[in-house]
């Protein structure tokens, strides 16, 4: 959420620096994630001065260019070549001097330099209004008031506004602060705690009055549960045009694009007071009647984004007298009923809609608007009419017109404020310290919380309706504490601890492995367990039928619970790569979730992600790429740390790998590891190689840290290891090499291991290199060299014949 400091100061005359104000807002729970300086005109016209055109003659080498001399007020006129058709001697014009940076419509800057144009020197640029950001016209240069003096900085002539904008990471519970007024209200409470008492200035609506009753509308609310309060008024004889500069500056500062004066006012009041509004073209509301109701499932409705949507029977709609839909209540307007440049009268809506109903509708149609963002969190039901009148007065100011009806306010059952009793004893116990009672009362008063009764044991309180998150005694205590300041609570310097016996369990193994990974330069990640449903289509190992779907998903990207930790990890990988962090080593302890016919299943995993260089770039360290062998070494070291040493290597059956192996202890599979397929990386926009290891946590717990030792006789005769560096086609897998090897030699071959994979510049396209080791052993005698060579030759011929392998 963006909050303009200039706008905030309209409600609270605070003179603090933005940084200091941001620190206080953060202490109050409105965490300021950043402060950005915003200019109403990019560059603030720095380097632009007023000039007087002294002479203007035809360019000798170009029909469409003129050569001018311009007085810039420093006593030395300069020559400027200009292509504008309207340039003439005697004009007063804005001039961009040498070194000035101008910005295009994409905010990309370019610097004005001294140069020659068709052989004539040019020492600056006479500007059109679009080149300065003062308008959109490019028909010719700007001609200014001749009374302006040459050399006057343009920033003094035009109204340039600088603002500082807070980026607030608003938590879902703080619906009361979803506006400039709400933020100012919270800031005032914090200032009072800092012994600074300022008046909270609210916009006045005392000038509101009805001019006539020539355009009356009937309002019928069929579903009062979904629309507890609905108000409206009509305004006639308006002129739709661009908003005045001050409104445009406010909206631009917080990242909104001005549209027209009517729509801009509704957006302005939305961000000023937190009350969403909607303006209907009154001529398009058939029967001069507004009906708030639901429509049958399957009803077609085209929204402002020109998308035709099918309505659900629970979607609350704003309909006209013919019961035709005009707007999805609290979410999005319709294409045919909105305000256009031809609109002369409007019906202005202000309402309080049920938060749950709005949230369900917004998620159902995948719409997230400023209005739905506020309605679904809960707005103040008591400002519905006030915000309506505020918007009316602004519309009359910027668009003219007259109020043509009484305010219609359908509010059959008032929404009551919460009643809470605060116990001083419980407050002291939860906070862990005793806050002076007068301080507590002052804080509560500054938060608009009213006292019903005060006793020695506590206070009976009435919570304002806009504080939808304060419903319990604990919530009130939290409010007191955040305004009082967490840092102001004294705590004991005495530290008590106890030592308890713990066996080799889940937590202990997790800590052991975490410490080892961190010592090797890995960073732990914690990804969201919710993910995209479509990810399962990237592998045949997962099925859409096994997805655990959310009944009320936050978004389409968070619609199901993950069946694999791979995809959320790849999201972290590309997030870092996009921010120039290419040397990546991540690990995550997390669960996967599956739905089977027998029920739901949760499975814990440890996953590793490695990509890019093994270490970050340093002057004294030679860079080396992470590869398959490096990841395998990390995985084996983790298993050995748990006492698991006699590992069996087999080709992996997991199809997410282009190259991969499975490490097992006997028949117990412990980890799949390898190189992620390029096709999967491409789905995430990853162009560099990513290595992945997936440990089965339940199996690690079964075999890790066991003290039992199995004893067997040592082999009487030594084993022999031989290696091949095989040049293969890229589509050949280790699984094929593994199976072919055991088919060629069934008796003496004990192990086949892949210890390196290389694809790079020195290999022709479509080729890769495998480094494969073979362990040979005869339990009855020592192998002779001739016998070994014969086996290796047999293996080589098998690979050459079946997969076209050659030795490097």
Buried (B, 14 or more C-beta within 10 A) or exposed (E): BBBBBBBBBBBBEBEBEBEEBBEBBBBBBBBBEEBEEBBBBBBBBBBBBBBBBBEBEEBEEBEEBBBBBBBBBEEEBBBBBBBBEEBBEEBBBBBBBBEBEBBEEEEEEEEBEEEEBEEBEBBBBBBBBBBBBBEEEEEBBBBBEEEBEBBBBBBEBBEBBBBBBBBBEBEEBBBBBBBBBBBBBBBBBBBBBEEEEBEBEBBEBEEBEBBEEEBEBEBEBBBBEBBBBBBBBBBBBBEBEEBEEEBBBBBBBBEBEBBBBBBBBBBBBBBBBBBBBBBBBBBBBBEBBBBBBBBEEEBEBEBBEEEEBEBBEEBBBBBBBEBBBBBBBBBBBBBEBBBEEEBBBBBBBBBBBBBEBBBBBBBBBEBBBBBBBBBBBBBBBBBBBBBBBBBBBBBBEBBBBBBBBEBBBBBEEEEEBBEBBBBBEBBEEBBEEEBEEEBBBBBBEBBBBEEEEEEEEBBBBBBBBBBBBBEEBEBBBBBBBBBBBEEEEEEEEEEEEEEEEEEBEBEEBBEBBBEBBEEBEBBEBEBEBBBBBBBBEBBEBBEEEBBBEBEEBEEEEBBBBBBBBBBBBBBBBBEBBEEEEBBBBBBBBBBBBBBEEEEEEEEBBBBBBBBBBBBEEEEEEEEEBBBBBBBBEBBBEBBEBBEBEEBBBBBBEBBBBBBBBBBBBEEBBBBBBBBBBEEBBEBBEBEEBBBBBBBBBEBBBEBBBEEEEEEEEEEEEEEBEBEBEBBBEBEBBBBBBBBBBEEBBEEBBBBBBBBBBBBEEEBEEEBBBBBBBBBBBBEEEEBEEEBBEEBBEEBBEBBEEBBEBEEE
